[in-house]
């Protein structure tokens, strides 16, 4: 073989190697990439959606609505809708009591989590890992709910589908606002989070319960306090709710009508006297996901039956006198 022939052969071999490497690079390069500014104000780049860990019932609900369930590998315990989420996926625990090891052991390609996830030190560890951690806003206004859908849709590259869902949410909230205009005298509504040893913890201003009561056309009977506070020294009489709302979770439990009556003064309220104790599913009522407008509408229909508002009960299990367990206790 002459020197000239050898040079040609080496050149051809190098060209083949370069072409092979080029083909490998094209195949290996990410087929998806998006950059978002999340709820914490961090700029996050997402390049791989193959193994999503979804934290927060609202986040999981949105991902399922966007048909991304096949790419979800694990969820938290508040991801109760659709019911198949907890049945089909691995579980990483309660969203406010996460373990960094537990989440990362799922080998996720991205973590999409509600801003309310915790504890803070665990979230900090997760954010310092090599896995993108996207914090999803959890505000409760109608505008914020629609924007949350749009945000999650952008993170997973489904902006067109997300816009369609968000527009439906906005339309439903607009119809709800029209129904609120028909209410002459708002009902005083008390949301009871839990009852223990004759004491009730109720929702004040700045809570998700406060937001849903107002969206349903009610007045929060405990609106003079902030956050969740105990009812003490027969103050229930002063609150004088026309209706009481609790969180349902199956059968009889800690917030049954009898337990509510055990709170000093509660038996004297118009709500208990008239058996106006309404129980609704926790995620449905306080999740503030795509079904939030329907949850508010269903609560409105129960508070104001005279308006004859069409409602579906959305799988919320709403009824009078039921037990409750609240997976969204801090909302």
Secondary structure, DSSP 8 states (H G I E B T S, - for coil): --HHHHHHHHHHHHHHHHHHHHHHHHHHS-S--EEEE-TTS-EEEE---SSEEEESHHHHHHHHHTT-GGGEEEE-TT--SSTHHHHHSEE---TTS--HHHHHTT--SEEEEETT-S-HHHHHHHHHSSSEEEEE----SHHHHHHHHHHHHHHTT-HHHHHHHHHHHHHHHHHHHHHHTT-SS--EEEEEEEEETTEEEEE-BTSHHHHHHHHTT-EETTTTSBSEEEE-TTHHHHH--SEEEEEE-SSS-TT-HHHHHTSTTGGGSHHHHTT-EEEEEHHHHH--STTHHHHHHHHHHHH-GGG------TT---EES-----TTTT-
